[in-house]
Amino acid sequence: MTDVANVIELVGSSEKGWTEAVQAALDEAKKTIRGITGVELNDITASVDPSTGAIKEYKVGVKIAFGVEH
């Protein structure tokens, strides 16, 4: 394990829920980043349909940490 980590910030979204929104961000990061060691959730928000009052999209700001490769 390295003593230094890189951290990137992404926003994940889903029509199903906040867990799925986090997973969407993580899945996208895994396409190009190796060695992901953790996530930190920041802004947890949702878009609401004004005509029904129902949540139509869940959004989560995610910080993703991964080790620096030498």
All heavy atoms as TSV, in Angstrom:
chain	resi	resn	atom	element	x	y	z
A	1	MET	N	N	0.842	-1.185	0.000
A	1	MET	CA	C	0.000	0.000	0.000
A	1	MET	C	C	0.883	1.242	0.000
A	1	MET	O	O	1.905	1.295	0.651
A	1	MET	CB	C	-0.915	-0.016	1.216
A	1	MET	CG	C	-1.820	1.179	1.297
A	1	MET	SD	S	-2.935	1.048	2.696
A	1	MET	CE	C	-4.385	1.651	1.942
A	2	THR	N	N	0.448	2.246	-0.706
A	2	THR	CA	C	1.197	3.485	-0.808
A	2	THR	C	C	0.810	4.460	0.291
A	2	THR	O	O	-0.280	4.380	0.852
A	2	THR	CB	C	0.973	4.114	-2.202
A	2	THR	OG1	O	1.749	5.291	-2.297
A	2	THR	CG2	C	-0.468	4.451	-2.433
A	3	ASP	N	N	1.709	5.397	0.591
A	3	ASP	CA	C	1.437	6.408	1.602
A	3	ASP	C	C	0.765	7.646	1.012
A	3	ASP	O	O	0.418	8.562	1.735
A	3	ASP	CB	C	2.744	6.833	2.285
A	3	ASP	CG	C	3.337	5.724	3.129
A	3	ASP	OD1	O	2.574	4.870	3.608
A	3	ASP	OD2	O	4.562	5.721	3.319
A	4	VAL	N	N	0.634	7.667	-0.303
A	4	VAL	CA	C	0.054	8.813	-0.996
A	4	VAL	C	C	-1.103	8.326	-1.850
A	4	VAL	O	O	-1.015	7.277	-2.492
A	4	VAL	CB	C	1.112	9.511	-1.887
A	4	VAL	CG1	C	0.500	10.672	-2.639
A	4	VAL	CG2	C	2.298	9.967	-1.050
A	5	ALA	N	N	-2.190	9.092	-1.855
A	5	ALA	CA	C	-3.357	8.710	-2.652
A	5	ALA	C	C	-3.763	9.840	-3.574
A	5	ALA	O	O	-3.605	11.023	-3.242
A	5	ALA	CB	C	-4.529	8.353	-1.750
A	6	ASN	N	N	-4.266	9.483	-4.728
A	6	ASN	CA	C	-4.948	10.422	-5.619
A	6	ASN	C	C	-6.419	10.405	-5.246
A	6	ASN	O	O	-6.953	9.366	-4.835
A	6	ASN	CB	C	-4.831	9.973	-7.076
A	6	ASN	CG	C	-3.484	10.265	-7.671
A	6	ASN	OD1	O	-2.932	11.329	-7.464
A	6	ASN	ND2	N	-2.957	9.312	-8.415
A	7	VAL	N	N	-7.084	11.533	-5.428
A	7	VAL	CA	C	-8.519	11.604	-5.182
A	7	VAL	C	C	-9.150	12.351	-6.347
A	7	VAL	O	O	-8.688	13.428	-6.730
A	7	VAL	CB	C	-8.844	12.330	-3.857
A	7	VAL	CG1	C	-10.346	12.452	-3.672
A	7	VAL	CG2	C	-8.213	11.607	-2.673
A	8	ILE	N	N	-10.186	11.750	-6.912
A	8	ILE	CA	C	-10.954	12.425	-7.959
A	8	ILE	C	C	-12.390	12.594	-7.475
A	8	ILE	O	O	-12.837	11.884	-6.570
A	8	ILE	CB	C	-10.928	11.655	-9.297
A	8	ILE	CG1	C	-11.590	10.278	-9.143
A	8	ILE	CG2	C	-9.520	11.534	-9.824
A	8	ILE	CD1	C	-11.898	9.603	-10.464
A	9	GLU	N	N	-13.087	13.531	-8.062
A	9	GLU	CA	C	-14.489	13.753	-7.715
A	9	GLU	C	C	-15.369	13.500	-8.924
A	9	GLU	O	O	-15.077	13.985	-10.024
A	9	GLU	CB	C	-14.704	15.178	-7.220
A	9	GLU	CG	C	-14.025	15.449	-5.891
A	9	GLU	CD	C	-14.398	16.797	-5.311
A	9	GLU	OE1	O	-15.613	17.052	-5.144
A	9	GLU	OE2	O	-13.487	17.581	-5.044
A	10	LEU	N	N	-16.419	12.731	-8.709
A	10	LEU	CA	C	-17.394	12.424	-9.757
A	10	LEU	C	C	-18.797	12.629	-9.198
A	10	LEU	O	O	-18.981	12.641	-7.981
A	10	LEU	CB	C	-17.260	10.974	-10.219
A	10	LEU	CG	C	-15.919	10.542	-10.811
A	10	LEU	CD1	C	-15.926	9.047	-11.063
A	10	LEU	CD2	C	-15.639	11.291	-12.089
A	11	VAL	N	N	-19.766	12.739	-10.068
A	11	VAL	CA	C	-21.169	12.743	-9.667
A	11	VAL	C	C	-21.842	11.575	-10.364
A	11	VAL	O	O	-21.825	11.482	-11.590
A	11	VAL	CB	C	-21.872	14.064	-10.045
A	11	VAL	CG1	C	-23.359	13.989	-9.700
A	11	VAL	CG2	C	-21.210	15.235	-9.340
A	12	GLY	N	N	-22.399	10.678	-9.565
A	12	GLY	CA	C	-23.137	9.549	-10.109
A	12	GLY	C	C	-24.626	9.831	-10.034
A	12	GLY	O	O	-25.080	10.551	-9.142
A	13	SER	N	N	-25.380	9.268	-10.960
A	13	SER	CA	C	-26.828	9.451	-10.941
A	13	SER	C	C	-27.526	8.156	-11.301
A	13	SER	O	O	-26.963	7.288	-11.968
A	13	SER	CB	C	-27.245	10.569	-11.900
A	13	SER	OG	O	-26.919	10.234	-13.221
A	14	SER	N	N	-28.757	8.043	-10.830
A	14	SER	CA	C	-29.558	6.851	-11.087
A	14	SER	C	C	-31.032	7.194	-10.916
A	14	SER	O	O	-31.389	8.060	-10.114
A	14	SER	CB	C	-29.188	5.731	-10.107
A	14	SER	OG	O	-30.095	4.657	-10.204
A	15	GLU	N	N	-31.866	6.503	-11.634
A	15	GLU	CA	C	-33.312	6.636	-11.452
A	15	GLU	C	C	-33.817	5.711	-10.345
A	15	GLU	O	O	-34.974	5.813	-9.953
A	15	GLU	CB	C	-34.035	6.343	-12.763
A	15	GLU	CG	C	-33.744	7.367	-13.849
A	15	GLU	CD	C	-34.455	7.070	-15.160
A	15	GLU	OE1	O	-35.082	5.997	-15.286
A	15	GLU	OE2	O	-34.383	7.925	-16.058
A	16	LYS	N	N	-32.949	4.815	-9.847
A	16	LYS	CA	C	-33.373	3.809	-8.858
A	16	LYS	C	C	-33.133	4.225	-7.414
A	16	LYS	O	O	-33.962	3.973	-6.555
A	16	LYS	CB	C	-32.664	2.489	-9.134
A	16	LYS	CG	C	-33.058	1.867	-10.449
A	16	LYS	CD	C	-32.361	0.560	-10.669
A	16	LYS	CE	C	-32.754	-0.045	-12.006
A	16	LYS	NZ	N	-32.060	-1.298	-12.252
A	17	GLY	N	N	-31.961	4.815	-7.111
A	17	GLY	CA	C	-31.670	5.176	-5.726
A	17	GLY	C	C	-30.260	5.700	-5.557
A	17	GLY	O	O	-29.454	5.693	-6.497
A	18	TRP	N	N	-29.952	6.161	-4.318
A	18	TRP	CA	C	-28.635	6.726	-4.046
A	18	TRP	C	C	-27.533	5.669	-4.107
A	18	TRP	O	O	-26.439	5.942	-4.580
A	18	TRP	CB	C	-28.621	7.454	-2.710
A	18	TRP	CG	C	-29.303	8.793	-2.782
A	18	TRP	CD1	C	-28.862	9.900	-3.446
A	18	TRP	CD2	C	-30.552	9.159	-2.208
A	18	TRP	NE1	N	-29.761	10.930	-3.316
A	18	TRP	CE2	C	-30.812	10.508	-2.554
A	18	TRP	CE3	C	-31.490	8.485	-1.430
A	18	TRP	CZ2	C	-31.945	11.196	-2.154
A	18	TRP	CZ3	C	-32.623	9.166	-1.025
A	18	TRP	CH2	C	-32.844	10.506	-1.393
A	19	THR	N	N	-27.803	4.469	-3.652
A	19	THR	CA	C	-26.795	3.402	-3.719
A	19	THR	C	C	-26.403	3.138	-5.162
A	19	THR	O	O	-25.215	3.005	-5.487
A	19	THR	CB	C	-27.325	2.107	-3.071
A	19	THR	OG1	O	-27.646	2.378	-1.702
A	19	THR	CG2	C	-26.317	0.984	-3.156
A	20	GLU	N	N	-27.377	3.087	-6.035
A	20	GLU	CA	C	-27.109	2.859	-7.449
A	20	GLU	C	C	-26.364	4.047	-8.071
A	20	GLU	O	O	-25.543	3.864	-8.975
A	20	GLU	CB	C	-28.415	2.593	-8.196
A	20	GLU	CG	C	-29.066	1.272	-7.842
A	20	GLU	CD	C	-29.886	1.299	-6.548
A	20	GLU	OE1	O	-30.028	2.373	-5.936
A	20	GLU	OE2	O	-30.385	0.234	-6.156
A	21	ALA	N	N	-26.623	5.251	-7.589
A	21	ALA	CA	C	-25.912	6.427	-8.085
A	21	ALA	C	C	-24.434	6.359	-7.711
A	21	ALA	O	O	-23.565	6.660	-8.530
A	21	ALA	CB	C	-26.545	7.706	-7.536
A	22	VAL	N	N	-24.138	5.941	-6.475
A	22	VAL	CA	C	-22.748	5.768	-6.054
A	22	VAL	C	C	-22.082	4.690	-6.898
A	22	VAL	O	O	-20.957	4.862	-7.384
A	22	VAL	CB	C	-22.658	5.399	-4.556
A	22	VAL	CG1	C	-21.229	5.047	-4.174
A	22	VAL	CG2	C	-23.177	6.527	-3.689
A	23	GLN	N	N	-22.770	3.586	-7.096
A	23	GLN	CA	C	-22.207	2.492	-7.884
A	23	GLN	C	C	-21.954	2.913	-9.322
A	23	GLN	O	O	-20.967	2.502	-9.930
A	23	GLN	CB	C	-23.124	1.264	-7.840
A	23	GLN	CG	C	-22.485	0.012	-8.398
A	23	GLN	CD	C	-21.274	-0.426	-7.597
A	23	GLN	OE1	O	-21.354	-0.610	-6.390
A	23	GLN	NE2	N	-20.148	-0.610	-8.256
A	24	ALA	N	N	-22.822	3.758	-9.878
A	24	ALA	CA	C	-22.626	4.246	-11.245
A	24	ALA	C	C	-21.330	5.046	-11.349
A	24	ALA	O	O	-20.561	4.879	-12.303
A	24	ALA	CB	C	-23.816	5.095	-11.680
A	25	ALA	N	N	-21.069	5.898	-10.369
A	25	ALA	CA	C	-19.819	6.671	-10.367
A	25	ALA	C	C	-18.623	5.747	-10.220
A	25	ALA	O	O	-17.609	5.894	-10.915
A	25	ALA	CB	C	-19.843	7.708	-9.247
A	26	LEU	N	N	-18.723	4.783	-9.317
A	26	LEU	CA	C	-17.628	3.839	-9.089
A	26	LEU	C	C	-17.375	2.988	-10.337
A	26	LEU	O	O	-16.219	2.775	-10.730
A	26	LEU	CB	C	-17.941	2.955	-7.884
A	26	LEU	CG	C	-16.855	2.009	-7.407
A	26	LEU	CD1	C	-15.570	2.753	-7.086
A	26	LEU	CD2	C	-17.343	1.236	-6.192
A	27	ASP	N	N	-18.427	2.519	-10.972
A	27	ASP	CA	C	-18.276	1.711	-12.197
A	27	ASP	C	C	-17.584	2.503	-13.299
A	27	ASP	O	O	-16.755	1.964	-14.026
A	27	ASP	CB	C	-19.635	1.211	-12.683
A	27	ASP	CG	C	-20.226	0.135	-11.790
A	27	ASP	OD1	O	-19.488	-0.428	-10.951
A	27	ASP	OD2	O	-21.438	-0.122	-11.912
A	28	GLU	N	N	-17.918	3.787	-13.424
A	28	GLU	CA	C	-17.281	4.620	-14.446
A	28	GLU	C	C	-15.798	4.815	-14.120
A	28	GLU	O	O	-14.951	4.722	-15.005
A	28	GLU	CB	C	-17.988	5.976	-14.534
A	28	GLU	CG	C	-17.570	6.807	-15.709
A	28	GLU	CD	C	-17.896	6.183	-17.054
A	28	GLU	OE1	O	-18.879	5.426	-17.181
A	28	GLU	OE2	O	-17.140	6.463	-18.007
A	29	ALA	N	N	-15.481	5.047	-12.855
A	29	ALA	CA	C	-14.082	5.237	-12.449
A	29	ALA	C	C	-13.266	3.969	-12.681
A	29	ALA	O	O	-12.105	4.037	-13.108
A	29	ALA	CB	C	-14.013	5.648	-10.978
A	30	LYS	N	N	-13.863	2.807	-12.432
A	30	LYS	CA	C	-13.141	1.535	-12.589
A	30	LYS	C	C	-12.726	1.258	-14.030
A	30	LYS	O	O	-11.839	0.447	-14.263
A	30	LYS	CB	C	-13.997	0.362	-12.086
A	30	LYS	CG	C	-14.163	0.336	-10.588
A	30	LYS	CD	C	-14.837	-0.925	-10.069
A	30	LYS	CE	C	-16.053	-1.351	-10.824
A	30	LYS	NZ	N	-16.757	-2.496	-10.249
A	31	LYS	N	N	-13.333	1.945	-14.988
A	31	LYS	CA	C	-12.973	1.749	-16.391
A	31	LYS	C	C	-11.551	2.204	-16.687
A	31	LYS	O	O	-10.908	1.675	-17.579
A	31	LYS	CB	C	-13.949	2.493	-17.300
A	31	LYS	CG	C	-15.345	1.914	-17.308
A	31	LYS	CD	C	-16.250	2.737	-18.197
A	31	LYS	CE	C	-17.676	2.199	-18.183
A	31	LYS	NZ	N	-18.578	3.035	-19.015
A	32	THR	N	N	-11.063	3.199	-15.942
A	32	THR	CA	C	-9.743	3.762	-16.238
A	32	THR	C	C	-8.811	3.844	-15.036
A	32	THR	O	O	-7.648	4.214	-15.196
A	32	THR	CB	C	-9.884	5.179	-16.831
A	32	THR	OG1	O	-10.591	6.015	-15.905
A	32	THR	CG2	C	-10.610	5.144	-18.162
A	33	ILE	N	N	-9.294	3.519	-13.841
A	33	ILE	CA	C	-8.474	3.654	-12.634
A	33	ILE	C	C	-8.303	2.289	-11.982
A	33	ILE	O	O	-9.281	1.562	-11.780
A	33	ILE	CB	C	-9.127	4.626	-11.628
A	33	ILE	CG1	C	-9.219	6.016	-12.249
A	33	ILE	CG2	C	-8.339	4.673	-10.332
A	33	ILE	CD1	C	-10.038	6.990	-11.441
A	34	ARG	N	N	-7.064	1.975	-11.627
A	34	ARG	CA	C	-6.779	0.734	-10.908
A	34	ARG	C	C	-6.527	1.043	-9.437
A	34	ARG	O	O	-6.079	2.129	-9.086
A	34	ARG	CB	C	-5.535	0.062	-11.483
A	34	ARG	CG	C	-5.707	-0.459	-12.884
A	34	ARG	CD	C	-4.475	-1.220	-13.312
A	34	ARG	NE	N	-3.273	-0.413	-13.076
A	34	ARG	CZ	C	-2.357	-0.144	-13.969
A	34	ARG	NH1	N	-2.476	-0.618	-15.188
A	34	ARG	NH2	N	-1.303	0.586	-13.687
A	35	GLY	N	N	-6.778	0.082	-8.595
A	35	GLY	CA	C	-6.411	0.194	-7.184
A	35	GLY	C	C	-7.264	1.153	-6.377
A	35	GLY	O	O	-6.765	1.808	-5.456
A	36	ILE	N	N	-8.552	1.241	-6.676
A	36	ILE	CA	C	-9.450	2.099	-5.900
A	36	ILE	C	C	-9.526	1.552	-4.474
A	36	ILE	O	O	-9.764	0.367	-4.272
A	36	ILE	CB	C	-10.841	2.183	-6.548
A	36	ILE	CG1	C	-10.738	2.880	-7.902
A	36	ILE	CG2	C	-11.829	2.907	-5.630
A	36	ILE	CD1	C	-12.011	2.878	-8.724
A	37	THR	N	N	-9.311	2.442	-3.507
A	37	THR	CA	C	-9.268	2.008	-2.108
A	37	THR	C	C	-10.414	2.526	-1.259
A	37	THR	O	O	-10.629	2.043	-0.148
A	37	THR	CB	C	-7.949	2.454	-1.446
A	37	THR	OG1	O	-7.842	3.875	-1.535
A	37	THR	CG2	C	-6.761	1.793	-2.115
A	38	GLY	N	N	-11.153	3.508	-1.755
A	38	GLY	CA	C	-12.248	4.022	-0.944
A	38	GLY	C	C	-13.066	5.076	-1.667
A	38	GLY	O	O	-12.658	5.614	-2.695
A	39	VAL	N	N	-14.238	5.340	-1.097
A	39	VAL	CA	C	-15.113	6.397	-1.597
A	39	VAL	C	C	-15.606	7.229	-0.426
A	39	VAL	O	O	-15.750	6.733	0.685
A	39	VAL	CB	C	-16.328	5.840	-2.389
A	39	VAL	CG1	C	-15.888	5.084	-3.612
A	39	VAL	CG2	C	-17.211	4.981	-1.524
A	40	GLU	N	N	-15.825	8.489	-0.699
A	40	GLU	CA	C	-16.418	9.398	0.282
A	40	GLU	C	C	-17.612	10.059	-0.385
A	40	GLU	O	O	-17.497	10.593	-1.497
A	40	GLU	CB	C	-15.408	10.460	0.698
A	40	GLU	CG	C	-15.965	11.489	1.661
A	40	GLU	CD	C	-14.951	12.573	2.004
A	40	GLU	OE1	O	-13.747	12.288	2.044
A	40	GLU	OE2	O	-15.380	13.717	2.215
A	41	LEU	N	N	-18.758	10.011	0.269
A	41	LEU	CA	C	-19.968	10.610	-0.292
A	41	LEU	C	C	-20.075	12.051	0.176
A	41	LEU	O	O	-19.884	12.339	1.348
A	41	LEU	CB	C	-21.204	9.834	0.154
A	41	LEU	CG	C	-21.161	8.323	-0.068
A	41	LEU	CD1	C	-22.466	7.697	0.354
A	41	LEU	CD2	C	-20.821	7.990	-1.501
A	42	ASN	N	N	-20.378	12.947	-0.776
A	42	ASN	CA	C	-20.482	14.361	-0.446
A	42	ASN	C	C	-21.920	14.820	-0.569
A	42	ASN	O	O	-22.707	14.639	0.338
A	42	ASN	CB	C	-19.561	15.182	-1.353
A	42	ASN	CG	C	-18.109	14.868	-1.106
A	42	ASN	OD1	O	-17.698	14.708	0.025
A	42	ASN	ND2	N	-17.327	14.781	-2.156
A	43	ASP	N	N	-22.253	15.391	-1.671
A	43	ASP	CA	C	-23.582	15.939	-1.886
A	43	ASP	C	C	-24.543	14.837	-2.310
A	43	ASP	O	O	-24.341	14.188	-3.325
A	43	ASP	CB	C	-23.534	17.022	-2.968
A	43	ASP	CG	C	-22.643	18.176	-2.580
A	43	ASP	OD1	O	-22.715	18.599	-1.416
A	43	ASP	OD2	O	-21.880	18.651	-3.435
A	44	ILE	N	N	-25.575	14.658	-1.527
A	44	ILE	CA	C	-26.609	13.674	-1.854
A	44	ILE	C	C	-27.869	14.476	-2.176
A	44	ILE	O	O	-28.430	15.132	-1.298
A	44	ILE	CB	C	-26.840	12.694	-0.686
A	44	ILE	CG1	C	-25.541	11.942	-0.383
A	44	ILE	CG2	C	-27.975	11.733	-1.000
A	44	ILE	CD1	C	-25.610	11.066	0.846
A	45	THR	N	N	-28.262	14.447	-3.451
A	45	THR	CA	C	-29.393	15.253	-3.902
A	45	THR	C	C	-30.321	14.420	-4.778
A	45	THR	O	O	-30.006	13.291	-5.135
A	45	THR	CB	C	-28.907	16.480	-4.702
A	45	THR	OG1	O	-28.211	16.030	-5.862
A	45	THR	CG2	C	-27.992	17.366	-3.865
A	46	ALA	N	N	-31.446	15.013	-5.129
A	46	ALA	CA	C	-32.381	14.344	-6.027
A	46	ALA	C	C	-33.145	15.388	-6.819
A	46	ALA	O	O	-33.377	16.498	-6.345
A	46	ALA	CB	C	-33.362	13.476	-5.240
A	47	SER	N	N	-33.531	15.011	-8.022
A	47	SER	CA	C	-34.418	15.834	-8.840
A	47	SER	C	C	-35.835	15.318	-8.613
A	47	SER	O	O	-36.061	14.103	-8.588
A	47	SER	CB	C	-34.060	15.709	-10.317
A	47	SER	OG	O	-32.755	16.167	-10.545
A	48	VAL	N	N	-36.768	16.244	-8.467
A	48	VAL	CA	C	-38.158	15.874	-8.188
A	48	VAL	C	C	-39.044	16.308	-9.348
A	48	VAL	O	O	-38.916	17.420	-9.866
A	48	VAL	CB	C	-38.636	16.540	-6.876
A	48	VAL	CG1	C	-40.099	16.254	-6.615
A	48	VAL	CG2	C	-37.780	16.074	-5.708
A	49	ASP	N	N	-39.946	15.430	-9.735
A	49	ASP	CA	C	-40.934	15.749	-10.765
A	49	ASP	C	C	-41.980	16.673	-10.133
A	49	ASP	O	O	-42.674	16.268	-9.194
A	49	ASP	CB	C	-41.591	14.466	-11.264
A	49	ASP	CG	C	-42.569	14.700	-12.390
A	49	ASP	OD1	O	-43.207	15.777	-12.444
A	49	ASP	OD2	O	-42.702	13.794	-13.230
A	50	PRO	N	N	-42.086	17.913	-10.611
A	50	PRO	CA	C	-43.004	18.856	-9.976
A	50	PRO	C	C	-44.478	18.482	-10.097
A	50	PRO	O	O	-45.282	18.869	-9.253
A	50	PRO	CB	C	-42.719	20.185	-10.684
A	50	PRO	CG	C	-42.062	19.814	-11.964
A	50	PRO	CD	C	-41.371	18.510	-11.731
A	51	SER	N	N	-44.836	17.712	-11.100
A	51	SER	CA	C	-46.249	17.361	-11.270
A	51	SER	C	C	-46.681	16.220	-10.358
A	51	SER	O	O	-47.842	16.156	-9.964
A	51	SER	CB	C	-46.546	17.012	-12.724
A	51	SER	OG	O	-45.796	15.880	-13.129
A	52	THR	N	N	-45.735	15.320	-10.003
A	52	THR	CA	C	-46.103	14.179	-9.153
A	52	THR	C	C	-45.506	14.258	-7.747
A	52	THR	O	O	-45.969	13.580	-6.843
A	52	THR	CB	C	-45.629	12.858	-9.782
A	52	THR	OG1	O	-44.189	12.855	-9.827
A	52	THR	CG2	C	-46.192	12.665	-11.166
A	53	GLY	N	N	-44.452	15.062	-7.589
A	53	GLY	CA	C	-43.776	15.123	-6.295
A	53	GLY	C	C	-42.884	13.930	-6.038
A	53	GLY	O	O	-42.358	13.767	-4.940
A	54	ALA	N	N	-42.679	13.085	-7.047
A	54	ALA	CA	C	-41.852	11.883	-6.902
A	54	ALA	C	C	-40.415	12.172	-7.328
A	54	ALA	O	O	-40.167	12.995	-8.225
A	54	ALA	CB	C	-42.418	10.754	-7.752
A	55	ILE	N	N	-39.477	11.487	-6.690
A	55	ILE	CA	C	-38.083	11.614	-7.091
A	55	ILE	C	C	-37.920	10.970	-8.461
A	55	ILE	O	O	-38.355	9.843	-8.685
A	55	ILE	CB	C	-37.149	10.939	-6.068
A	55	ILE	CG1	C	-37.204	11.691	-4.742
A	55	ILE	CG2	C	-35.719	10.874	-6.601
A	55	ILE	CD1	C	-36.425	11.036	-3.613
A	56	LYS	N	N	-37.282	11.714	-9.378
A	56	LYS	CA	C	-37.070	11.166	-10.713
A	56	LYS	C	C	-35.613	10.825	-10.982
A	56	LYS	O	O	-35.324	10.024	-11.862
A	56	LYS	CB	C	-37.608	12.091	-11.794
A	56	LYS	CG	C	-36.978	13.453	-11.857
A	56	LYS	CD	C	-37.622	14.289	-12.954
A	56	LYS	CE	C	-36.947	15.632	-13.066
A	56	LYS	NZ	N	-37.520	16.429	-14.147
A	57	GLU	N	N	-34.677	11.427	-10.213
A	57	GLU	CA	C	-33.264	11.095	-10.384
A	57	GLU	C	C	-32.516	11.354	-9.082
A	57	GLU	O	O	-32.650	12.406	-8.479
A	57	GLU	CB	C	-32.640	11.925	-11.508
A	57	GLU	CG	C	-31.209	11.551	-11.809
A	57	GLU	CD	C	-30.638	12.342	-12.975
A	57	GLU	OE1	O	-30.918	13.547	-13.090
A	57	GLU	OE2	O	-29.907	11.738	-13.773
A	58	TYR	N	N	-31.753	10.362	-8.667
A	58	TYR	CA	C	-30.924	10.447	-7.467
A	58	TYR	C	C	-29.502	10.792	-7.896
A	58	TYR	O	O	-29.002	10.238	-8.879
A	58	TYR	CB	C	-30.907	9.103	-6.740
A	58	TYR	CG	C	-32.271	8.644	-6.285
A	58	TYR	CD1	C	-33.139	7.992	-7.158
A	58	TYR	CD2	C	-32.687	8.851	-4.984
A	58	TYR	CE1	C	-34.387	7.559	-6.742
A	58	TYR	CE2	C	-33.938	8.417	-4.549
A	58	TYR	CZ	C	-34.781	7.784	-5.433
A	58	TYR	OH	O	-36.015	7.358	-5.016
A	59	LYS	N	N	-28.848	11.705	-7.153
A	59	LYS	CA	C	-27.492	12.118	-7.498
A	59	LYS	C	C	-26.619	12.120	-6.248
A	59	LYS	O	O	-27.074	12.515	-5.173
A	59	LYS	CB	C	-27.491	13.522	-8.108
A	59	LYS	CG	C	-28.310	13.639	-9.370
A	59	LYS	CD	C	-28.352	15.068	-9.844
A	59	LYS	CE	C	-29.289	15.190	-11.041
A	59	LYS	NZ	N	-29.407	16.579	-11.490
A	60	VAL	N	N	-25.372	11.687	-6.420
A	60	VAL	CA	C	-24.422	11.661	-5.304
A	60	VAL	C	C	-23.062	12.145	-5.797
A	60	VAL	O	O	-22.540	11.638	-6.789
A	60	VAL	CB	C	-24.269	10.236	-4.715
A	60	VAL	CG1	C	-23.293	10.245	-3.543
A	60	VAL	CG2	C	-25.609	9.678	-4.277
A	61	GLY	N	N	-22.499	13.125	-5.084
A	61	GLY	CA	C	-21.122	13.531	-5.315
A	61	GLY	C	C	-20.212	12.546	-4.598
A	61	GLY	O	O	-20.415	12.242	-3.425
A	62	VAL	N	N	-19.238	12.010	-5.306
A	62	VAL	CA	C	-18.385	10.949	-4.767
A	62	VAL	C	C	-16.918	11.327	-4.948
A	62	VAL	O	O	-16.509	11.730	-6.048
A	62	VAL	CB	C	-18.653	9.606	-5.510
A	62	VAL	CG1	C	-17.784	8.500	-4.959
A	62	VAL	CG2	C	-20.116	9.232	-5.423
A	63	LYS	N	N	-16.137	11.226	-3.876
A	63	LYS	CA	C	-14.691	11.330	-3.976
A	63	LYS	C	C	-14.158	9.901	-3.995
A	63	LYS	O	O	-14.512	9.099	-3.135
A	63	LYS	CB	C	-14.091	12.079	-2.798
A	63	LYS	CG	C	-14.374	13.566	-2.813
A	63	LYS	CD	C	-13.646	14.260	-1.683
A	63	LYS	CE	C	-13.909	15.748	-1.706
A	63	LYS	NZ	N	-13.197	16.434	-0.603
A	64	ILE	N	N	-13.336	9.591	-4.967
A	64	ILE	CA	C	-12.789	8.250	-5.121
A	64	ILE	C	C	-11.285	8.312	-4.922
A	64	ILE	O	O	-10.593	9.095	-5.576
A	64	ILE	CB	C	-13.138	7.664	-6.503
A	64	ILE	CG1	C	-14.680	7.560	-6.619
A	64	ILE	CG2	C	-12.461	6.327	-6.726
A	64	ILE	CD1	C	-15.182	7.089	-7.941
A	65	ALA	N	N	-10.791	7.499	-3.975
A	65	ALA	CA	C	-9.371	7.473	-3.664
A	65	ALA	C	C	-8.714	6.235	-4.252
A	65	ALA	O	O	-9.294	5.147	-4.258
A	65	ALA	CB	C	-9.164	7.476	-2.148
A	66	PHE	N	N	-7.466	6.431	-4.734
A	66	PHE	CA	C	-6.703	5.309	-5.274
A	66	PHE	C	C	-5.232	5.623	-5.096
A	66	PHE	O	O	-4.810	6.782	-5.046
A	66	PHE	CB	C	-7.046	5.040	-6.742
A	66	PHE	CG	C	-6.923	6.234	-7.647
A	66	PHE	CD1	C	-5.799	6.420	-8.422
A	66	PHE	CD2	C	-7.946	7.180	-7.716
A	66	PHE	CE1	C	-5.682	7.516	-9.275
A	66	PHE	CE2	C	-7.840	8.278	-8.555
A	66	PHE	CZ	C	-6.714	8.448	-9.335
A	67	GLY	N	N	-4.433	4.577	-4.945
A	67	GLY	CA	C	-3.016	4.729	-4.671
A	67	GLY	C	C	-2.230	5.286	-5.838
A	67	GLY	O	O	-2.582	5.083	-6.994
A	68	VAL	N	N	-1.171	6.003	-5.517
A	68	VAL	CA	C	-0.250	6.500	-6.527
A	68	VAL	C	C	0.658	5.358	-6.953
A	68	VAL	O	O	1.234	4.680	-6.116
A	68	VAL	CB	C	0.610	7.663	-5.953
A	68	VAL	CG1	C	1.666	8.100	-6.949
A	68	VAL	CG2	C	-0.288	8.821	-5.555
A	69	GLU	N	N	0.756	5.133	-8.255
A	69	GLU	CA	C	1.624	4.078	-8.765
A	69	GLU	C	C	2.989	4.650	-9.096
A	69	GLU	O	O	3.098	5.748	-9.630
A	69	GLU	CB	C	1.014	3.440	-10.004
A	69	GLU	CG	C	-0.259	2.680	-9.710
A	69	GLU	CD	C	-0.798	1.954	-10.924
A	69	GLU	OE1	O	-0.067	1.820	-11.928
A	69	GLU	OE2	O	-1.942	1.497	-10.863
A	70	HIS	N	N	4.007	3.900	-8.767
A	70	HIS	CA	C	5.390	4.340	-9.039
A	70	HIS	C	C	5.984	3.552	-10.175
A	70	HIS	O	O	5.675	2.460	-10.433
A	70	HIS	CB	C	6.259	4.157	-7.802
A	70	HIS	CG	C	5.778	4.987	-6.649
A	70	HIS	ND1	N	6.031	6.325	-6.553
A	70	HIS	CD2	C	5.058	4.661	-5.555
A	70	HIS	CE1	C	5.491	6.794	-5.438
A	70	HIS	NE2	N	4.880	5.797	-4.830
